[in-house]
Amino acid sequence: MNPLSGEPWTPENLEVAATLISQLAEELAFVVPDQDSGLLAINALCMDLEQLIEAEAGAPVALASGVVVLRRWIDEILNGPVRFVRASIDLLGEWHHWASSVLVAIEQGEPPGEMPSEWDSTDLSGNSDKALAAATGPTAAPDAEPIVPILLNLAQDQELLREFYGESMELLQDIERGVLVLEENPDDKGTINSIFRAFHTFKGSAGFLHLAALGELAHELETLLDAVRRADLRINREIIESILAGADALNQFTTEIGGQLDGRKTADPIAVPTRQVLLRVRAALRGDAPVPAAPAVPAPQATAIETPAVAAANPALSPQADEPAAPPASAAAAASIAPLVVAERAGAAEPPKTSRDAGHAVTGGGFVKLDTEKLDALVNLVGELVIAQSMVVQNPDVQGINSLQLSRSLRQLSRVTSELQRNAMSLRMVPIRSMFQKMSRLVRDLGVLQGKQIQLVLEGEETELDRNIVEKMSDPLIHMIRNAVDHGLEHAADRTAGGKPATGTIRLSAAHQRGGIVIRIQDDGRGLDAGRILAKAIDRGLVAAHAELTQAEIFALIFLPGFSTVETVTELSGRGVGMDLVLDHIQTLRGKVEIESEPGAGTTFTILLPLTLAIIDGLLVRIGDDRYIIPTLAVCESFRPRAGMISTVHERGEMITVRGRQTPLLRLGNFLGVKSSAATIEDGIIVVVESGGASRALFVDQLIGKQEVVIKSLGRAFENQNLVAGGAVLGDGWVGLILDVDTLVKLPLDNRAGLAPPSTGTHA
């Protein structure tokens, strides 16, 4: 089929194309020059556009031709000798703007603009600024010179590099946090000194490893901070941008080390684009005009720089997972806006402690760095010990022994194992500070990018939770913060016109609550319009026109794939793309999201998460002879029903009236293939659960009680069973299945058909 023939594209086809092009812009916003981050995602989006054009007849000729050019460019970059450079990023950005204008013209019934003729001959196979000069104009790269990539000796110096990686990541986090403090308080000498010491420590470590380029950059940054310390210079916007640019370059190299150490990246030479950053730092030191930020082109030949081996190197923390980089702010954009107010912390402010300071604390307090794999193995063994201890205590043969001494010993064993479990689990807990730290930089850079004045208030940074959750929550939180900046907060002029302060506020907080952790993202922006959300959902056929939805259910519609009420697509966000992934991430962590909003006053997202992924609090229930566990984070209430509370609604099945509102009733036994022992509705128990703004009333035979259980994988026998999230060995040795509440609330409201997993009535 010829994709260009046939009827013109429908509005739905155009919307899908617009969504893909919008996602392309989002990926481009976070691509860092001289790195290949984002290229695979951009390639996947290009493939989706190609498939859309091939599958749907009547594709616009201009767009189809543009996608052919886009495919050629991406293939040339993928097969080229070097990574993304600024000119190729800019060219892809120009393609995005052109493609967006094509869709807008088609929607308005106007002829689309022609694709620039020079694009047909533009070659990105070299992916260099020089090769792209004809397409994008000359690039400003004064004093640019080839970079000699650094080849690490991983086989010989792995432990030493792990130590360098762990220390450097801490130093760079301290530097970034300190710079954000300096934007608020340029004369804070304590913070200036702490940043100076951090660069000094980094320089020493880089010099020890013979990483000359990094040592030189750290030395220049240290010199710049020393001039500020001696009052020869005063903190200004260009100095702030220079320090951040230098820290970003050092972070790029350090992240590459982490990727090579844990096998996520191949052991290729690392090209660090430090030359332009050096020029910028030196210009700031002289008080000159800013040097244009254009990356130098890495030389294709690598020089192996052998790092000295140290026999007594200490093991360090295992590498952290890659995190999305915050978009760098250009100097031009930075100079054109008012200073931003970011990262205000609740309570008394104090200079950030650098890793050098922390090192003294480690020595004095006796802290030890531990490999996470060993830690996970220890936690799993402790979990097995707790199960074994519980089985011994509840064994009928043991309980039949009439011995006071045995009873005392068993009680002591229970106390010791419980304390051991608490201590083992606490080893996995880390402060949420590291994740919040990234948001401070993100808000600052997005504010610069959009010209908005933003204050980020952080609360509860010392709140601890499982380190695995901290790592996996970073991406969802980044997306929600981006949406708050882009769609939530207004520009200063709009805010003052509406009687608000010119500076918008985003409040990010964390606290322990209800046996888990609560993270709140609150802004004082324009808020959500429930009426517009519902109207859009009805217009798209997602909700029936006569549907009666609560405000929570209406707000939950924003998590549907591609859903948005926003009319204008921006480079950061536009059509709700990504919020469905945010919800998926949170639900994968067994968490949930609640939304509160008032038009004109702002929006609050409340995320409820378990403290750890290894252990959950659950309600133990019985259906027939089998026992199941419902995570307590999803439970709203439980009660014994009366016959008069049940009714049958056409096309909706059985409903139960809970607090004056009808809630769908699910007889779990029917779905699980287990025969209920409850003869009537009054003989059972109702457990009301909630997920994604939807509630269900689960009918079970008996509520046994609340229990903390260690989660176990169920293996291949249950891999196709979506209703079950895992299993747990109970105190008496029997297995209980952990129900997946997110799947339960999406089940069809038909209690006659069900699924039948293997019986849980087996002894461990």
C-alpha positions, 0 to 999 in steps of 0.5 A: 500500500502506498502510504501517500495515497488514499484519504487524508489523515484523520485528526486521530492520525495527526494527533498520534504524529504530533505526540511522537514529534512532541516526545522527540522534542522532550528527548532532545531537551535532555541530550548533552553535547558530546554524549550519545544519551537519548539517541536510542530513544530518538531512533525509536521515535523515528521508527514509530513515525515511519510505521505510522506513515506506512500503516496509515494511508494518506500521510502528508507528503511533506511529513513523509519526506521529512521523516525520510530525511530524519531517518537518514540523519539518525542512521548517519549519527548511529554509524558515525565515529563520534557522538552528538555535537551541538550542531547536530542537536540544533539541526534535529531541533530545527526538524522538530519545529518544521514538522510541528509547523507542518501538522499545525498547517494541516490542522488549519487547512493550510498548505504546509511549508516546504522542507529546507532544500539544503537538508537533502544534502546535509550529511551527519555521518561525521557528526561534526560542527564543521560538517554541519556548518552549511546547514546550521551556520558557523559555530563559535568554538574559539581555541578549540582543539582535539581531545585525547580520550582516556582509556581506563585500565579496568582489569588492573585498577577496578577497586581504585576506580570504584573508590574514585567513582563513589567519592567523586559522585558525592563531591559533585552532588555537594558542589551542585547543592552548594552552587544552588545555595550561592544563587540565593546567598552569594556572600555565604562564605561557608558555602564558598569554602565547602565548594572550594574544598570539594574541587580541591579533593576532586583535583587530588583524586584525579591527579593520583589517577593521572587523569590530567584533563580532569585535574586541570579543570578541577584546578581552574575551578578551584582557582576561581573559587579561591579568587571569590574567597579572597574577595578578588571576585564576587559571585555573579551569574557567569561565575555560577554558570561556569562552576555548573558547566565545570561540574557537569563536565566532571560528572560526565566523566565520572558517570562514564566510569560508573557505567564501565565498572558495572558493565552497562557501557563498553570499556571504550576510551572516554572523551571529556570535552573540557577545553571549552569549559576551561576557556569559560572558567578562565574568562570568568576568572579574568572577568571577561565576556562569556565564552560561547559554549561550543563543544570540541570534537574528540579525536578518533585516536585514543591514548591509553593512560594507565592509572597506577595500581594500589594494592591496598585499595578499599572496596567502595559503594557499587555504582549508581544507576544512570540518571537523566541529566538536567538540561544545561542552561545557555549563558545567553538565556541566563543573562536575559532573565532575573535571578532564580530563587531555588532550593530553599530548605525548611529550617535553618540553612547551613552550608552543605557538607562536602565529601571531605567533611563527610570523610572525617565523619566516617572515620570518627563514626566508624562507617563502612562502605558495603557492596549492595549485592552483599547487603541484599544477600544478608537481608534475604538470609535474615528474612529466611531466618525470621521465617524459620524461627516463626515456623519453629515457634508455631510448630504443634510438636514444639508447642506441645512441650511443657517446658518453662525454659523452652518457652523463655528461650523461644521468646528470646529467639523471637526478640533477637530475630525481630531485632536482627531483621529491623537492623538488617532492613535499616542497612538498606535505608538511605536519606531521600536527600540525594533524589531531592538534590537532583530536583533542585538543579532541574528546577533551576535549569528549567526555570532558566529555560522557560524564563520563570521565577521559581522557588523550590522548598525542600522538606524532609530530606533526611527521611529514609527509605529503601535505596532501590526505591530512591533510585527507581523514583528518580525518573517519575519525580523528574517528570512530575517536576517538569510538568509542574514547571511547564504547565503548573506555574505561570510566568511572573506577569501572569502571576502578578496580574492574578494577585500572586507573588511573581515567584512561583513555589514548588514544595517537595516534601517527604515524611513517614506515614501509615507505615510507609513514606509519603512524597508530596509535590505541591505547586501554587500554579494554575491548578487542574480544571476538572471540567476541562479534563472530563470534557476532554475524556468524554470527547475522546470516548474515554468516559461515557457522557452520563458517567458520574465520576468523583473529583479523584476519578476525574483527576486520575484521567490525566494518567491515561496514555497521551491524555492532556487538556493542554492546547500548546505543545512545548519542548518539555511536555504537551500532551500528557505523554509520560504521566502514564509511565509515571503511574506505571513506575509508582505502581511497580513499586507498590505505591499509589498517587493521590491528586488534590487541586483547586483552579488558580490555587495549585496542585498537590500530588501525594505519592504513597510508597512502602518503606522497602520492597523486601517486606510489606504490611498486609491484611491476611484474608481467607477464601475457602481453604486458601489465604491471601495477602492484600497490601495495607497501602491499598486498603481503605477500610474493611467491614461485615456487610448486610444484605441490604447493602448489595444491589445489581446495576445494569452493565455494571454488575454487583455494587455495594453502598459504602458511605453513601456511594456505590462501589463495584463488588468483586467476589474474589473467589470467582476470579481466583477459582476458589470456592468460597465457604461463605453461605451468604453475604453476611457471612463474609467480609468486605475489604475496600481497596483503591488504586489509580483513583478507582475503588473496589470492594473485595468479598472474602470469607475471613479477615485473619489479621494484619501481618508483616511478610517477606516477599518471595518470587513465585517462579514460572508457575505464576508468571502468566497470573496477573492477579498475583504480585508475589508470595510469602511464607507465613508463620505456620509454614503455609504459603500466602499469595500477595494480590496485585491490587492494581490489576484487581481494580481493572477487572471486568465487573463480571463475578461469574467468570474468573481466573484460576491460579494454582492453589495456595494450600501447600506447606513450605 
